[in-house]
C-alpha cells in the first residue's frame, strides 16, 4: 500500500484506488514547521530590537537557505524540478480547478509552487533587510526599516493566502495536506489521479 | 582561558560611546534641539523619532551605533542603547 519511492508512484499516476504516498522527506517537514515557529516568535514574542530577534532571524535564514540547497540536491518531491516556478502552469491549474478537475500533484501544485517561492523570497528579503539594520552603513536608515516592515506585512498576507489555498485544496482533492506536512504521507482518495 | 580577556576587553570597549553620552546629560527638549546637540558632539544622526513619549535618536560615531533616548520634559538623556 505505502511506497517509499515517490518516483514509482508518479509512474502509476492515474491509478484510482485509495492509496498512501510518501511525498515530504523529514528535512522538508522540519524546515517548514521550524520556519513557521521562527516567524511566530519574531512576529509576536521577541523584542524587535533584542538579541533573540536577531538569533531567530538568522536561524530562519539558515533554514530557508538549507531548503533552497535541498531544492537542488534533495529527494524528488523536494526538488525545484518537481515544482518549477511557472505562472502559465499556475493559471492553467486554476482553470482546471474551476472546471472541477480533482487530480493531485504529489509535490506542490503549480499554484502552491508559486506560493512557496514567494514565501522563500519574502523571508530572504526580511532577513537581509533585518541584518542590514544592524550594520553601521544602514543603521537608522529609513528605507531599510520600511522594507523590513513591508516585507513582513507581505509575508502575513502570503501566509493567509497559503493557509487558504491549503484548505481549499484539501476540500477539492480530499488529500489531508496539513497532515501530509506532518507525517510526510499524502492520502490519495479513491478515484483521484496523480501528477 | 581566553574568555576573561574577551570579557574584559568588551567591558572596556563597550562604554566608549556611552561615555560621552551619559544619562542626565542635557541634549534638548525637541527633536531639532537633540539633533543639533548630537551633531555638535560629532554624531552622525541617522534618524530621530518619538517612541513611547521619548525622543529616540539613532546615531553613529566612529563605527559605533547607538540609540539615544531623551526625555522631552527635562531635555536629558534617559537611556543609551549600544
Interface residues (C-beta under 8 A of the other chain):
Chain A: X49 X134 X136 X139 X140 X141 X142
Chain B: X46 X47 X58 X59 X60 X63 X64 X65 X67 X81
